Amino acid sequence: MSVQKKLSNTEISSFCDQTALILSAGITPVEGMRILLSDTKDAQGRKIISDILEVCEHGEAFSKALAKTGVFPDYAVNMVAVGEESGKTDEVMRALSDYYAREEMVADNLKSAVRYPLIMIGMMLIVILVLITKVLPIFNQVFIQLGSEITGFSRSLLQLGSHIRNYSIVFIIILAVLVLIVLFAAKTRRGRKLTRRLLAKFPLTRSFFDSVAAGRFANGMALTLSSGLDTYQSLDMVAQLVDHQGMAGRIANCKSFIEGGDNFSEAVAKAGIFSNLHAKMIAVGFRTGNVDVVMSKIAEKYEKETNDRIYSIIAVLEPTLVIILSLIVGLILLSVILPLMGIMTSIG
């Protein structure tokens, strides 16, 4: 019955949004799945909904039906179970829809931030490779016909190009391995996880991933608190979501501070999860009974901060990479053209 391929964030968000609409209209999960089944054309989607419907028709809870399909994250299943216990399943489904929509937006922004420099670097390497393997040998022949030869920096590049041509198979194998590594890092769940962990430790990207982790923490806490969980239970569930070792340690410290007698707002400040300003906002949220709303506002703030950082990185990278490429190409061409002009002038 289970389907091995996990649903994407977009697919989960869409399913949760449709289910929230159905449940908020007073329709039972069984009838709701029948409605969705009649509207779904995709074969995999029909299989998933059929499996959910089959389990629900046997009297099982909706959360257990989701779990048995094997395509929903444990966090989503656990949150639906919490919603069933508190009688807020429709609200939880709507909150899950918003949560996974935000997760998809963050993931897309991260991909854009990584994809662009990789494409530019690839183009730079191709242009340089063509210059040293195809263009420089032509210039070398011109120099030979004029009774001279390429010297200095140009000669070193010419020799490098000659080695690349002579050992092209080795370079092709190395290139293929690099492509496989990139595909592993971009297309597999384990590869993406390893890449995130490496970037989270890299000095130039550490603060960016700290901001992403803080936003996910705030978003997850908003969802769990609005579902009726207490702060300690919420911390346990959100710890499963945040794939960031530093944040996981801060959450553990936060729990220990709460056990030591601190309230939640004091604990998050002491643990270094949020700034004192955000901690005070959370304290006010608890006093007014709107802590989930405050957490949502904090999550939106971190989301905006993350997007601004990505756009600023791209804005800096674009001209920087273009300048570097232009300088390298110009240096290579000038190292050949200037001596050639000198020879032509002496002949003239």
Stockholm file with secondary structure:
# STOCKHOLM 1.0

chainA/1-348         MSVQKKLSNTEISSFCDQTALILSAGITPVEGMRILLSDTKDAQGRKIISDILEVCEHGEAFSKALAKTGVFPDYAVNMVAVGEESGKTDEVMRALSDYYAREEMVADNLKSAVRYPLIMIGMMLIVILVLITKVLPIFNQVFIQLGSEITGFSRSLLQLGSHIRNYSIVFIIILAVLVLIVLFAAKTRRGRKLTRRLLAKFPLTRSFFDSVAAGRFANGMALTLSSGLDTYQSLDMVAQLVDHQGMAGRIANCKSFIEGGDNFSEAVAKAGIFSNLHAKMIAVGFRTGNVDVVMSKIAEKYEKETNDRIYSIIAVLEPTLVIILSLIVGLILLSVILPLMGIMTSIG
#=GR chainA/1-348 SS CCCSSCCCHHHHHHHHHHHHHHHHTTCCHHHHHHHHHHHCCCHHHHHHHHHHHHHHHTTCCHHHHHHHHSCSCHHHHHHHHHHHHHTCHHHHHHHHHHHHHHHHHHHHHHHHHHHHHHHHHHHHHHHHHHIIIIIHHHHHHHHHHTTCCCCHHHHHHHHHHHHHHHTHHHHHHHHHHHHHHHHHHHHSHHHHHHHHHHHHHSHHHHHHHHHHHHHHHHHHHHHHHHTTCCHHHHHHHHHHHCCCHHHHHHHHHHHHHHHTTCCHHHHHHHTTSSCHHHHHHHHHHHHHTCHHHHHHHHHHHHHHHHHHHHHHHHHHHHHHHHHHHHHHHHHHHHHHHHHHHHHHHHHC
#=GC SS_cons         CCCSSCCCHHHHHHHHHHHHHHHHTTCCHHHHHHHHHHHCCCHHHHHHHHHHHHHHHTTCCHHHHHHHHSCSCHHHHHHHHHHHHHTCHHHHHHHHHHHHHHHHHHHHHHHHHHHHHHHHHHHHHHHHHHIIIIIHHHHHHHHHHTTCCCCHHHHHHHHHHHHHHHTHHHHHHHHHHHHHHHHHHHHSHHHHHHHHHHHHHSHHHHHHHHHHHHHHHHHHHHHHHHTTCCHHHHHHHHHHHCCCHHHHHHHHHHHHHHHTTCCHHHHHHHTTSSCHHHHHHHHHHHHHTCHHHHHHHHHHHHHHHHHHHHHHHHHHHHHHHHHHHHHHHHHHHHHHHHHHHHHHHHHC
//
